[in-house]
């Protein structure tokens, strides 16, 4: 039985809601899809137009722009860090209200530009690769997986799932010169090394993400030079999607070498079905497009704090890939 006191509280709350909510809707401009209209943003998608990963990020940002009414200009960089730095410099020069930036160039390269943005009152968000020193100094949130832990978890999951010969070789593709970005693959390498495997790092420059076929000579050579290889770890979804080309060039059949890596795409789903790929760690790139735009709009319009979102979603393997297949094929996962 509801007491009179409880009933009175409910009535008062309903009356307050009737008074306050219309004010919020009018003054806060929350009623409708245009609540962030008049706000100008620059969004970095990372790769090239049509790139399997960058396209999903881009679609997420497009959806956020549509949902908020923000005016968003999109920047494609071909995963080229020096180009990103120059494009960020140009973006700051035109004085947008906010910028969503890929963190690939790293803390040292971004720090002075983040200082310029802060001095000009430009809000910053970062996606895909974290820049913790930049954010500690000048603010901004991060939307993406926690790269080091994500990479280590992938290695540990592969060791748990597969009957691997201890002491065998694991090829890990990584661009070790890109300190912030390489944390993920180096985390995978550390997990295998600590479990007693022989880890061979294979340099994976950023332009392979734009055109994975560029990696065929180096990757096939690494496989041929290390015939005892049991696992190959690919450094991104673009390369994981190209697994058949790499393994066939080395004379390998599906499943002869366990292929693992990161992300999903239509090609990766096809590779699961054909037995070329056995495990991937999903990082939900659509959210890496959507949430930075939402956060910038919230900061600029309502003075809210920057969002930090860990988009690491767990593992996709031969047992569960069909659960996300339709979304991956649609370019949303």
Phi and psi restraints in degrees (value plus and minus 20) as a CYANA .aco file:
   2 UNK   PHI    -102.9   -62.9
   2 UNK   PSI     109.1   149.1
   3 UNK   PHI     -94.9   -54.9
   3 UNK   PSI     141.0   181.0
   4 UNK   PHI     -82.3   -42.3
   4 UNK   PSI     -56.0   -16.0
   5 UNK   PHI     -84.8   -44.8
   5 UNK   PSI     -64.2   -24.2
   6 UNK   PHI     -84.5   -44.5
   6 UNK   PSI     -61.2   -21.2
   7 UNK   PHI     -83.0   -43.0
   7 UNK   PSI     -59.2   -19.2
   8 UNK   PHI     -83.6   -43.6
   8 UNK   PSI     -61.2   -21.2
   9 UNK   PHI     -81.1   -41.1
   9 UNK   PSI     -64.1   -24.1
  10 UNK   PHI     -81.5   -41.5
  10 UNK   PSI     -64.5   -24.5
  11 UNK   PHI     -81.9   -41.9
  11 UNK   PSI     -64.7   -24.7
  12 UNK   PHI     -82.0   -42.0
  12 UNK   PSI     -62.2   -22.2
  13 UNK   PHI     -82.6   -42.6
  13 UNK   PSI     -62.0   -22.0
  14 UNK   PHI     -83.3   -43.3
  14 UNK   PSI     -61.7   -21.7
  15 UNK   PHI     -84.1   -44.1
  15 UNK   PSI     -61.4   -21.4
  16 UNK   PHI     -84.7   -44.7
  16 UNK   PSI     -60.7   -20.7
  17 UNK   PHI     -81.9   -41.9
  17 UNK   PSI     -59.9   -19.9
  18 UNK   PHI     -84.2   -44.2
  18 UNK   PSI     -50.7   -10.7
  19 UNK   PHI    -102.5   -62.5
  19 UNK   PSI     -65.2   -25.2
  20 UNK   PHI     -98.5   -58.5
  20 UNK   PSI     -63.5   -23.5
  21 UNK   PHI     -79.4   -39.4
  21 UNK   PSI     -62.1   -22.1
  22 UNK   PHI     -82.0   -42.0
  22 UNK   PSI     -54.8   -14.8
  23 UNK   PHI     -83.7   -43.7
  23 UNK   PSI     -64.2   -24.2
  24 UNK   PHI     -81.4   -41.4
  24 UNK   PSI     -62.4   -22.4
  25 UNK   PHI     -84.0   -44.0
  25 UNK   PSI     -57.2   -17.2
  26 UNK   PHI    -101.4   -61.4
  26 UNK   PSI     -71.5   -31.5
  27 UNK   PHI     -97.0   -57.0
  27 UNK   PSI     -57.4   -17.4
  28 UNK   PHI    -105.7   -65.7
  28 UNK   PSI     -27.1    12.9
  29 UNK   PHI      35.8    75.8
  29 UNK   PSI      22.4    62.4
  30 UNK   PHI    -115.3   -75.3
  30 UNK   PSI     -26.4    13.6
  31 UNK   PHI    -111.7   -71.7
  31 UNK   PSI      75.7   115.7
  32 UNK   PHI     103.1   143.1
  32 UNK   PSI     151.4   191.4
  33 UNK   PHI    -102.8   -62.8
  33 UNK   PSI     -26.2    13.8
  34 UNK   PHI    -121.4   -81.4
  34 UNK   PSI       7.0    47.0
  35 UNK   PHI     -88.3   -48.3
  35 UNK   PSI     -35.3     4.7
  36 UNK   PHI    -132.6   -92.6
  36 UNK   PSI      -1.9    38.1
  37 UNK   PHI     -84.4   -44.4
  37 UNK   PSI     127.4   167.4
  38 UNK   PHI      68.6   108.6
  38 UNK   PSI     -25.2    14.8
  39 UNK   PHI    -117.4   -77.4
  39 UNK   PSI     110.2   150.2
  40 UNK   PHI    -126.6   -86.6
  40 UNK   PSI     105.0   145.0
  41 UNK   PHI    -147.2  -107.2
  41 UNK   PSI     132.5   172.5
  42 UNK   PHI    -133.3   -93.3
  42 UNK   PSI     112.3   152.3
  43 UNK   PHI    -144.0  -104.0
  43 UNK   PSI     105.9   145.9
  44 UNK   PHI    -113.3   -73.3
  44 UNK   PSI      98.7   138.7
  45 UNK   PHI    -109.4   -69.4
  45 UNK   PSI     -31.7     8.3
  46 UNK   PHI      73.9   113.9
  46 UNK   PSI     -84.1   -44.1
  47 UNK   PHI    -117.1   -77.1
  47 UNK   PSI    -163.7  -123.7
  48 UNK   PHI    -127.1   -87.1
  48 UNK   PSI     139.8   179.8
  49 UNK   PHI     -82.4   -42.4
  49 UNK   PSI     108.4   148.4
  50 UNK   PHI      76.2   116.2
  50 UNK   PSI     -35.1     4.9
  51 UNK   PHI     -79.3   -39.3
  51 UNK   PSI     113.5   153.5
  52 UNK   PHI     -75.7   -35.7
  52 UNK   PSI     -63.1   -23.1
  53 UNK   PHI    -100.0   -60.0
  53 UNK   PSI     -70.2   -30.2
  54 UNK   PHI     -80.1   -40.1
  54 UNK   PSI     -51.9   -11.9
  55 UNK   PHI     -84.5   -44.5
  55 UNK   PSI     -58.4   -18.4
  56 UNK   PHI     -88.7   -48.7
  56 UNK   PSI     -62.7   -22.7
  57 UNK   PHI     -77.8   -37.8
  57 UNK   PSI     -67.0   -27.0
  58 UNK   PHI     -79.4   -39.4
  58 UNK   PSI     -63.4   -23.4
  59 UNK   PHI     -84.0   -44.0
  59 UNK   PSI     -56.6   -16.6
  60 UNK   PHI     -83.4   -43.4
  60 UNK   PSI     -62.8   -22.8
  61 UNK   PHI     -85.9   -45.9
  61 UNK   PSI     -59.1   -19.1
  62 UNK   PHI     -79.9   -39.9
  62 UNK   PSI     -62.8   -22.8
  63 UNK   PHI     -83.5   -43.5
  63 UNK   PSI     -60.5   -20.5
  64 UNK   PHI     -86.0   -46.0
  64 UNK   PSI     -59.9   -19.9
  65 UNK   PHI     -82.7   -42.7
  65 UNK   PSI     -61.3   -21.3
  66 UNK   PHI     -85.4   -45.4
  66 UNK   PSI     -60.8   -20.8
  67 UNK   PHI     -93.3   -53.3
  67 UNK   PSI     -46.6    -6.6
  68 UNK   PHI    -125.0   -85.0
  68 UNK   PSI     -43.2    -3.2
  69 UNK   PHI      64.5   104.5
  69 UNK   PSI     -14.0    26.0
  70 UNK   PHI     -86.8   -46.8
  70 UNK   PSI     129.8   169.8
  71 UNK   PHI    -111.4   -71.4
  71 UNK   PSI      89.8   129.8
  72 UNK   PHI    -137.9   -97.9
  72 UNK   PSI     108.1   148.1
  73 UNK   PHI    -123.2   -83.2
  73 UNK   PSI     116.1   156.1
  74 UNK   PHI    -126.1   -86.1
  74 UNK   PSI     118.3   158.3
  75 UNK   PHI    -140.1  -100.1
  75 UNK   PSI     107.5   147.5
  76 UNK   PHI    -133.0   -93.0
  76 UNK   PSI     117.4   157.4
  77 UNK   PHI    -147.3  -107.3
  77 UNK   PSI     -21.8    18.2
  78 UNK   PHI      42.3    82.3
  78 UNK   PSI       4.9    44.9
  79 UNK   PHI      38.8    78.8
  79 UNK   PSI       5.8    45.8
  80 UNK   PHI    -116.1   -76.1
  80 UNK   PSI      88.2   128.2
  81 UNK   PHI     -81.7   -41.7
  81 UNK   PSI     -65.9   -25.9
  82 UNK   PHI     -78.4   -38.4
  82 UNK   PSI     -57.6   -17.6
  83 UNK   PHI     -84.9   -44.9
  83 UNK   PSI     -60.3   -20.3
  84 UNK   PHI     -79.7   -39.7
  84 UNK   PSI     -61.6   -21.6
  85 UNK   PHI     -82.6   -42.6
  85 UNK   PSI     -65.4   -25.4
  86 UNK   PHI     -84.1   -44.1
  86 UNK   PSI     -61.5   -21.5
  87 UNK   PHI     -86.2   -46.2
  87 UNK   PSI     -54.4   -14.4
  88 UNK   PHI     -86.7   -46.7
  88 UNK   PSI     -61.9   -21.9
  89 UNK   PHI     -78.0   -38.0
  89 UNK   PSI     -63.8   -23.8
  90 UNK   PHI     -87.6   -47.6
  90 UNK   PSI     -57.4   -17.4
  91 UNK   PHI     -83.8   -43.8
  91 UNK   PSI     -63.4   -23.4
  92 UNK   PHI     -82.9   -42.9
  92 UNK   PSI     -55.1   -15.1
  93 UNK   PHI     -84.1   -44.1
  93 UNK   PSI     -49.4    -9.4
  94 UNK   PHI    -109.6   -69.6
  94 UNK   PSI     -18.7    21.3
  95 UNK   PHI      38.6    78.6
  95 UNK   PSI      35.9    75.9
  96 UNK   PHI     -91.9   -51.9
  96 UNK   PSI     151.4   191.4
  97 UNK   PHI     -94.8   -54.8
  97 UNK   PSI     -50.3   -10.3
  98 UNK   PHI    -177.3  -137.3
  98 UNK   PSI     137.9   177.9
  99 UNK   PHI    -155.1  -115.1
  99 UNK   PSI     111.7   151.7
 100 UNK   PHI    -125.5   -85.5
 100 UNK   PSI      93.8   133.8
 101 UNK   PHI    -136.8   -96.8
 101 UNK   PSI     115.3   155.3
 102 UNK   PHI     -89.1   -49.1
 102 UNK   PSI     118.4   158.4
 103 UNK   PHI    -109.9   -69.9
 103 UNK   PSI      -9.7    30.3
 104 UNK   PHI     -76.6   -36.6
 104 UNK   PSI     -57.8   -17.8
 105 UNK   PHI     -83.2   -43.2
 105 UNK   PSI     -39.7     0.3
 106 UNK   PHI      72.9   112.9
 106 UNK   PSI     149.9   189.9
 107 UNK   PHI     -79.8   -39.8
 107 UNK   PSI     -68.5   -28.5
 108 UNK   PHI     -81.0   -41.0
 108 UNK   PSI     -61.9   -21.9
 109 UNK   PHI     -92.9   -52.9
 109 UNK   PSI     -54.5   -14.5
 110 UNK   PHI    -107.1   -67.1
 110 UNK   PSI     -46.7    -6.7
 111 UNK   PHI     -70.1   -30.1
 111 UNK   PSI     -73.1   -33.1
 112 UNK   PHI     -84.9   -44.9
 112 UNK   PSI     -51.6   -11.6
 113 UNK   PHI     -95.2   -55.2
 113 UNK   PSI     -55.0   -15.0
 114 UNK   PHI     -84.0   -44.0
 114 UNK   PSI     -54.9   -14.9
 115 UNK   PHI     -83.4   -43.4
 115 UNK   PSI     -61.9   -21.9
 116 UNK   PHI     -83.3   -43.3
 116 UNK   PSI     -63.4   -23.4
 117 UNK   PHI     -82.6   -42.6
 117 UNK   PSI     -63.1   -23.1
 118 UNK   PHI     -83.0   -43.0
 118 UNK   PSI     -60.7   -20.7
 119 UNK   PHI     -83.9   -43.9
 119 UNK   PSI     -50.3   -10.3
 120 UNK   PHI    -111.5   -71.5
 120 UNK   PSI     -17.9    22.1
 121 UNK   PHI      56.8    96.8
 121 UNK   PSI       0.2    40.2
 122 UNK   PHI    -108.5   -68.5
 122 UNK   PSI     104.2   144.2
 123 UNK   PHI     -95.2   -55.2
 123 UNK   PSI     123.5   163.5
 124 UNK   PHI    -145.1  -105.1
 124 UNK   PSI     121.3   161.3
 125 UNK   PHI    -149.4  -109.4
 125 UNK   PSI     136.2   176.2
 126 UNK   PHI    -150.1  -110.1
 126 UNK   PSI     122.5   162.5
 127 UNK   PHI    -155.6  -115.6
 127 UNK   PSI     133.8   173.8
 128 UNK   PHI      56.3    96.3
 128 UNK   PSI     -69.4   -29.4
 129 UNK   PHI    -147.6  -107.6
 129 UNK   PSI     105.2   145.2
 130 UNK   PHI     -97.6   -57.6
 130 UNK   PSI     130.7   170.7
 131 UNK   PHI    -149.4  -109.4
 131 UNK   PSI      56.7    96.7
 132 UNK   PHI     -81.8   -41.8
 132 UNK   PSI     -55.4   -15.4
 133 UNK   PHI     -87.8   -47.8
 133 UNK   PSI     -59.3   -19.3
 134 UNK   PHI     -82.4   -42.4
 134 UNK   PSI     -67.8   -27.8
 135 UNK   PHI     -87.9   -47.9
 135 UNK   PSI     -53.7   -13.7
 136 UNK   PHI     -85.9   -45.9
 136 UNK   PSI     -54.9   -14.9
 137 UNK   PHI    -103.1   -63.1
 137 UNK   PSI     -59.2   -19.2
 138 UNK   PHI    -150.0  -110.0
 138 UNK   PSI     -11.0    29.0
 139 UNK   PHI      61.3   101.3
 139 UNK   PSI    -197.1  -157.1
 140 UNK   PHI      87.8   127.8
 140 UNK   PSI     131.5   171.5
 141 UNK   PHI    -124.9   -84.9
 141 UNK   PSI     152.9   192.9
 142 UNK   PHI    -150.0  -110.0
 142 UNK   PSI     110.3   150.3
 143 UNK   PHI    -139.8   -99.8
 143 UNK   PSI      91.6   131.6
 144 UNK   PHI     144.7   184.7
 144 UNK   PSI     157.9   197.9
 145 UNK   PHI     -95.0   -55.0
 145 UNK   PSI     134.4   174.4
 146 UNK   PHI    -100.5   -60.5
 146 UNK   PSI      82.2   122.2
 147 UNK   PHI     -82.4   -42.4
 147 UNK   PSI     -68.5   -28.5
 148 UNK   PHI     -78.6   -38.6
 148 UNK   PSI     -74.8   -34.8
 149 UNK   PHI     -80.2   -40.2
 149 UNK   PSI     -56.6   -16.6
 150 UNK   PHI     -82.5   -42.5
 150 UNK   PSI     -65.3   -25.3
 151 UNK   PHI     -84.1   -44.1
 151 UNK   PSI     -64.4   -24.4
 152 UNK   PHI     -81.9   -41.9
 152 UNK   PSI     -62.3   -22.3
 153 UNK   PHI     -82.4   -42.4
 153 UNK   PSI     -56.2   -16.2
 154 UNK   PHI     -82.2   -42.2
 154 UNK   PSI     -66.1   -26.1
 155 UNK   PHI     -81.0   -41.0
 155 UNK   PSI     -64.5   -24.5
 156 UNK   PHI     -84.4   -44.4
 156 UNK   PSI     -57.5   -17.5
 157 UNK   PHI     -87.7   -47.7
 157 UNK   PSI     -59.7   -19.7
 158 UNK   PHI     -83.4   -43.4
 158 UNK   PSI     -61.5   -21.5
 159 UNK   PHI     -83.4   -43.4
 159 UNK   PSI     -57.5   -17.5
 160 UNK   PHI     -90.1   -50.1
 160 UNK   PSI     -60.9   -20.9
 161 UNK   PHI    -100.3   -60.3
 161 UNK   PSI     -58.0   -18.0
 162 UNK   PHI    -128.8   -88.8
 162 UNK   PSI     127.7   167.7
 163 UNK   PHI    -103.4   -63.4
 163 UNK   PSI      61.3   101.3
 164 UNK   PHI    -113.7   -73.7
 164 UNK   PSI     122.6   162.6
 165 UNK   PHI     -97.4   -57.4
 165 UNK   PSI      95.1   135.1
 166 UNK   PHI     -79.5   -39.5
 166 UNK   PSI     115.6   155.6
 167 UNK   PHI      71.3   111.3
 167 UNK   PSI     -28.7    11.3
 168 UNK   PHI     -92.3   -52.3
 168 UNK   PSI     152.6   192.6
 169 UNK   PHI    -113.1   -73.1
 169 UNK   PSI     119.3   159.3
 170 UNK   PHI    -139.1   -99.1
 170 UNK   PSI     101.2   141.2
 171 UNK   PHI    -109.1   -69.1
 171 UNK   PSI     106.1   146.1
 172 UNK   PHI    -140.0  -100.0
 172 UNK   PSI      96.2   136.2
 173 UNK   PHI    -101.8   -61.8
 173 UNK   PSI     108.0   148.0
 174 UNK   PHI    -178.5  -138.5
 174 UNK   PSI     123.6   163.6
 175 UNK   PHI    -117.9   -77.9
 175 UNK   PSI      66.7   106.7
 176 UNK   PHI     -89.2   -49.2
 176 UNK   PSI     -35.6     4.4
 177 UNK   PHI     -95.6   -55.6
 177 UNK   PSI     -37.3     2.7
 178 UNK   PHI    -115.6   -75.6
 178 UNK   PSI      66.9   106.9
 179 UNK   PHI     -75.9   -35.9
 179 UNK   PSI     -71.0   -31.0
 180 UNK   PHI     -84.3   -44.3
 180 UNK   PSI     -65.9   -25.9
 181 UNK   PHI     -89.9   -49.9
 181 UNK   PSI     -55.1   -15.1
 182 UNK   PHI     -94.6   -54.6
 182 UNK   PSI     -28.1    11.9
 183 UNK   PHI     -75.3   -35.3
 183 UNK   PSI     -54.9   -14.9
 184 UNK   PHI     -86.1   -46.1
 184 UNK   PSI     -74.1   -34.1
 185 UNK   PHI     -87.5   -47.5
 185 UNK   PSI     -55.4   -15.4
 186 UNK   PHI     -87.1   -47.1
 186 UNK   PSI     -50.8   -10.8
 187 UNK   PHI     -84.9   -44.9
 187 UNK   PSI     -60.2   -20.2
 188 UNK   PHI     -84.0   -44.0
 188 UNK   PSI     -65.0   -25.0
 189 UNK   PHI     -79.0   -39.0
 189 UNK   PSI     -62.4   -22.4
 190 UNK   PHI     -82.8   -42.8
 190 UNK   PSI     -60.3   -20.3
 191 UNK   PHI     -81.8   -41.8
 191 UNK   PSI     -61.7   -21.7
 192 UNK   PHI     -91.1   -51.1
 192 UNK   PSI     -61.5   -21.5
 193 UNK   PHI     -80.9   -40.9
 193 UNK   PSI     -63.8   -23.8
 194 UNK   PHI     -86.5   -46.5
 194 UNK   PSI     -41.7    -1.7
 195 UNK   PHI    -112.0   -72.0
 195 UNK   PSI     -15.4    24.6
 196 UNK   PHI      75.5   115.5
 196 UNK   PSI      -6.4    33.6
 197 UNK   PHI    -111.3   -71.3
 197 UNK   PSI     135.3   175.3
 198 UNK   PHI    -108.5   -68.5
 198 UNK   PSI      91.6   131.6
 199 UNK   PHI    -119.8   -79.8
 199 UNK   PSI     108.8   148.8
 200 UNK   PHI    -136.7   -96.7
 200 UNK   PSI      98.6   138.6
 201 UNK   PHI    -103.5   -63.5
 201 UNK   PSI     112.2   152.2
 202 UNK   PHI    -134.8   -94.8
 202 UNK   PSI     101.7   141.7
 203 UNK   PHI     -80.3   -40.3
 203 UNK   PSI     109.8   149.8
 204 UNK   PHI    -146.9  -106.9
 204 UNK   PSI      65.8   105.8
 205 UNK   PHI     -86.0   -46.0
 205 UNK   PSI     136.5   176.5
 206 UNK   PHI     -79.6   -39.6
 206 UNK   PSI     -49.2    -9.2
 207 UNK   PHI     -89.2   -49.2
 207 UNK   PSI     -34.7     5.3
 208 UNK   PHI     -86.1   -46.1
 208 UNK   PSI     -49.8    -9.8
 209 UNK   PHI     -87.1   -47.1
 209 UNK   PSI     -55.1   -15.1
 210 UNK   PHI     -94.5   -54.5
 210 UNK   PSI     -55.9   -15.9
 211 UNK   PHI    -160.9  -120.9
 211 UNK   PSI      69.8   109.8
 212 UNK   PHI     -78.3   -38.3
 212 UNK   PSI     -46.5    -6.5
 213 UNK   PHI     -83.6   -43.6
 213 UNK   PSI     -39.4     0.6
 214 UNK   PHI     -82.6   -42.6
 214 UNK   PSI     -42.7    -2.7
 215 UNK   PHI    -105.9   -65.9
 215 UNK   PSI     -27.7    12.3
 216 UNK   PHI     -76.8   -36.8
 216 UNK   PSI     -68.9   -28.9
 217 UNK   PHI     -79.8   -39.8
 217 UNK   PSI     -66.1   -26.1
 218 UNK   PHI     -89.3   -49.3
 218 UNK   PSI     -63.1   -23.1
 219 UNK   PHI     -90.1   -50.1
 219 UNK   PSI     -64.0   -24.0
 220 UNK   PHI     -84.4   -44.4
 220 UNK   PSI     -57.2   -17.2
 221 UNK   PHI     -84.2   -44.2
 221 UNK   PSI     -61.2   -21.2
 222 UNK   PHI     -83.1   -43.1
 222 UNK   PSI     -59.0   -19.0
 223 UNK   PHI     -86.9   -46.9
 223 UNK   PSI     -61.3   -21.3
 224 UNK   PHI     -89.0   -49.0
 224 UNK   PSI     -54.5   -14.5
 225 UNK   PHI     -97.3   -57.3
 225 UNK   PSI     -35.1     4.9
 226 UNK   PHI    -149.2  -109.2
 226 UNK   PSI      52.0    92.0
 227 UNK   PHI     -83.5   -43.5
 227 UNK   PSI     -37.0     3.0
 228 UNK   PHI    -106.6   -66.6
 228 UNK   PSI     -10.6    29.4
 229 UNK   PHI     -81.0   -41.0
 229 UNK   PSI     108.4   148.4
 230 UNK   PHI    -124.8   -84.8
 230 UNK   PSI     -46.8    -6.8
 231 UNK   PHI    -159.3  -119.3
 231 UNK   PSI     121.1   161.1
 232 UNK   PHI    -143.5  -103.5
 232 UNK   PSI     111.0   151.0
 233 UNK   PHI    -128.0   -88.0
 233 UNK   PSI      95.4   135.4
 234 UNK   PHI    -110.1   -70.1
 234 UNK   PSI     126.1   166.1
 235 UNK   PHI    -108.8   -68.8
 235 UNK   PSI     -17.0    23.0
 236 UNK   PHI    -196.4  -156.4
 236 UNK   PSI     148.5   188.5
 237 UNK   PHI     -84.2   -44.2
 237 UNK   PSI     -51.5   -11.5
 238 UNK   PHI     -82.7   -42.7
 238 UNK   PSI     -63.7   -23.7
 239 UNK   PHI     -93.1   -53.1
 239 UNK   PSI     -60.2   -20.2
 240 UNK   PHI     -81.1   -41.1
 240 UNK   PSI     -56.3   -16.3
 241 UNK   PHI     -87.0   -47.0
 241 UNK   PSI     -40.9    -0.9
 242 UNK   PHI    -119.2   -79.2
 242 UNK   PSI      -5.0    35.0
 243 UNK   PHI     -70.6   -30.6
 243 UNK   PSI     -66.0   -26.0
 244 UNK   PHI     -76.9   -36.9
 244 UNK   PSI     -60.3   -20.3
 245 UNK   PHI     -83.9   -43.9
 245 UNK   PSI     -60.9   -20.9
 246 UNK   PHI     -86.6   -46.6
 246 UNK   PSI     -67.2   -27.2
 247 UNK   PHI     -93.1   -53.1
 247 UNK   PSI     -59.3   -19.3
 248 UNK   PHI     -83.5   -43.5
 248 UNK   PSI     -55.4   -15.4
 249 UNK   PHI     -83.4   -43.4
 249 UNK   PSI     -44.7    -4.7
 250 UNK   PHI    -118.3   -78.3
 250 UNK   PSI     -12.1    27.9
 251 UNK   PHI      56.7    96.7
 251 UNK   PSI       4.1    44.1
 252 UNK   PHI    -117.4   -77.4
 252 UNK   PSI     129.5   169.5
 253 UNK   PHI    -119.5   -79.5
 253 UNK   PSI     142.1   182.1
 254 UNK   PHI     -74.9   -34.9
 254 UNK   PSI     108.2   148.2
 255 UNK   PHI      64.7   104.7
 255 UNK   PSI     -27.5    12.5
 256 UNK   PHI     -87.1   -47.1
 256 UNK   PSI     -55.1   -15.1
 257 UNK   PHI    -141.2  -101.2
 257 UNK   PSI     108.7   148.7
 258 UNK   PHI     -88.5   -48.5
 258 UNK   PSI     102.3   142.3
 259 UNK   PHI    -127.0   -87.0
 259 UNK   PSI     101.5   141.5
 260 UNK   PHI    -152.3  -112.3
 260 UNK   PSI     146.4   186.4
 261 UNK   PHI     153.5   193.5
 261 UNK   PSI    -161.0  -121.0
 262 UNK   PHI    -155.9  -115.9
 262 UNK   PSI     127.6   167.6
 263 UNK   PHI      64.9   104.9
 263 UNK   PSI     151.2   191.2
 264 UNK   PHI    -150.9  -110.9
 264 UNK   PSI     140.1   180.1
 265 UNK   PHI    -189.4  -149.4
 265 UNK   PSI     153.2   193.2
 266 UNK   PHI     -80.1   -40.1
 266 UNK   PSI     -60.6   -20.6
 267 UNK   PHI     -87.0   -47.0
 267 UNK   PSI     -58.6   -18.6
 268 UNK   PHI     -85.7   -45.7
 268 UNK   PSI     -60.0   -20.0
 269 UNK   PHI     -80.9   -40.9
 269 UNK   PSI     -63.7   -23.7
 270 UNK   PHI     -80.7   -40.7
 270 UNK   PSI     -59.8   -19.8
 271 UNK   PHI     -85.8   -45.8
 271 UNK   PSI     -55.6   -15.6
 272 UNK   PHI     -81.3   -41.3
 272 UNK   PSI     -66.1   -26.1
 273 UNK   PHI     -84.3   -44.3
 273 UNK   PSI     -52.1   -12.1
 274 UNK   PHI    -113.4   -73.4
 274 UNK   PSI     -22.5    17.5
 275 UNK   PHI      66.4   106.4
 275 UNK   PSI      -8.6    31.4
 276 UNK   PHI    -101.3   -61.3
 276 UNK   PSI     -52.9   -12.9
 277 UNK   PHI    -137.1   -97.1
 277 UNK   PSI     119.6   159.6
 278 UNK   PHI    -135.4   -95.4
 278 UNK   PSI     -42.9    -2.9
 279 UNK   PHI    -180.5  -140.5
 279 UNK   PSI     117.4   157.4
 280 UNK   PHI    -163.6  -123.6
 280 UNK   PSI     132.2   172.2
 281 UNK   PHI    -125.0   -85.0
 281 UNK   PSI      97.9   137.9
 282 UNK   PHI    -103.9   -63.9
 282 UNK   PSI     121.1   161.1
 283 UNK   PHI    -147.7  -107.7
 283 UNK   PSI      -5.0    35.0
 284 UNK   PHI      28.2    68.2
 284 UNK   PSI      46.3    86.3
 285 UNK   PHI     -82.2   -42.2
 285 UNK   PSI     -44.3    -4.3
 286 UNK   PHI     -78.8   -38.8
 286 UNK   PSI     -60.9   -20.9
 287 UNK   PHI     -85.4   -45.4
 287 UNK   PSI     -51.6   -11.6
 288 UNK   PHI     -89.2   -49.2
 288 UNK   PSI     -37.2     2.8
 289 UNK   PHI    -110.4   -70.4
 289 UNK   PSI     -62.6   -22.6
 290 UNK   PHI     -93.1   -53.1
 290 UNK   PSI     -70.8   -30.8
 291 UNK   PHI     -88.8   -48.8
 291 UNK   PSI     -55.7   -15.7
 292 UNK   PHI     -81.5   -41.5
 292 UNK   PSI     -57.8   -17.8
 293 UNK   PHI     -86.1   -46.1
 293 UNK   PSI     -64.4   -24.4
 294 UNK   PHI     -79.1   -39.1
 294 UNK   PSI     -66.3   -26.3
 295 UNK   PHI     -84.6   -44.6
 295 UNK   PSI     -63.5   -23.5
 296 UNK   PHI     -80.7   -40.7
 296 UNK   PSI     -62.0   -22.0
 297 UNK   PHI     -83.0   -43.0
 297 UNK   PSI     -61.6   -21.6
 298 UNK   PHI     -85.3   -45.3
 298 UNK   PSI     -59.4   -19.4
 299 UNK   PHI     -85.7   -45.7
 299 UNK   PSI     -66.0   -26.0
 300 UNK   PHI     -94.3   -54.3
 300 UNK   PSI     -61.0   -21.0
 301 UNK   PHI    -103.5   -63.5
 301 UNK   PSI     -55.5   -15.5
 302 UNK   PHI    -144.0  -104.0
 302 UNK   PSI     -18.1    21.9
 303 UNK   PHI      49.1    89.1
 303 UNK   PSI       2.8    42.8
 304 UNK   PHI     -97.9   -57.9
 304 UNK   PSI     139.6   179.6
 305 UNK   PHI     -92.4   -52.4
 305 UNK   PSI     139.2   179.2
 306 UNK   PHI     -88.6   -48.6
 306 UNK   PSI     121.9   161.9
 307 UNK   PHI    -103.8   -63.8
 307 UNK   PSI     125.0   165.0
 308 UNK   PHI    -143.6  -103.6
 308 UNK   PSI      98.6   138.6
 309 UNK   PHI    -149.1  -109.1
 309 UNK   PSI     100.6   140.6
 310 UNK   PHI    -105.0   -65.0
 310 UNK   PSI      91.0   131.0
 311 UNK   PHI    -111.9   -71.9
 311 UNK   PSI     -17.8    22.2
 312 UNK   PHI     -82.1   -42.1
 312 UNK   PSI     101.8   141.8
 313 UNK   PHI    -130.4   -90.4
 313 UNK   PSI     -19.9    20.1
 314 UNK   PHI      88.5   128.5
 314 UNK   PSI    -181.0  -141.0
 315 UNK   PHI    -130.2   -90.2
 315 UNK   PSI     126.8   166.8
 316 UNK   PHI    -140.3  -100.3
 316 UNK   PSI     109.4   149.4
 317 UNK   PHI    -158.5  -118.5
 317 UNK   PSI    -189.5  -149.5
 318 UNK   PHI     -84.8   -44.8
 318 UNK   PSI     -38.8     1.2
 319 UNK   PHI    -108.5   -68.5
 319 UNK   PSI     -41.7    -1.7
 320 UNK   PHI    -149.8  -109.8
 320 UNK   PSI     -17.6    22.4
 321 UNK   PHI     -82.9   -42.9
 321 UNK   PSI     -46.8    -6.8
 322 UNK   PHI     -85.5   -45.5
 322 UNK   PSI     -41.6    -1.6
 323 UNK   PHI     -87.1   -47.1
 323 UNK   PSI     -46.7    -6.7
 324 UNK   PHI    -133.7   -93.7
 324 UNK   PSI     -15.2    24.8
 325 UNK   PHI     -79.0   -39.0
 325 UNK   PSI     -66.9   -26.9
 326 UNK   PHI     -83.1   -43.1
 326 UNK   PSI     -60.4   -20.4
 327 UNK   PHI     -88.1   -48.1
 327 UNK   PSI     -59.4   -19.4
 328 UNK   PHI     -85.5   -45.5
 328 UNK   PSI     -62.5   -22.5
 329 UNK   PHI     -85.3   -45.3
 329 UNK   PSI     -52.5   -12.5
 330 UNK   PHI     -98.0   -58.0
 330 UNK   PSI     -24.7    15.3
 331 UNK   PHI      57.7    97.7
 331 UNK   PSI       8.6    48.6
 332 UNK   PHI    -135.0   -95.0
 332 UNK   PSI     -26.6    13.4
